[in-house]
Amino acid sequence: MNVVYNSDNYYVVEFADRRGFELVDKHSRRSTFFHGDVGAKFAQSINGVIAEDASAEHIDEFLGNFDVLMGQPLVLH
């Protein structure tokens, strides 16, 4: 598990062994998981966004485009 990004609004974790990324919206307490080819494309996209402008506002704006996909509620164990 590798934390890729952490802000007041979003949290992105990479699970290299599963070739996947979990994206969490901290305010709505929902998440989604990208893996396989979609996970690879997500990694490429977020790395491009970070290279373009590493400000939290810019990255959060990009991650906000995925809000509609975050249907999995967070559950504490």
Secondary structure, DSSP 8 states (H G I E B T S, - for coil): -EEEEE-SSEEEEEEGGGTEEEEEETTTTEEEEEEHHHHHHHHHHHHHHHHH---HHHHHHHHHTTGGG--EE----
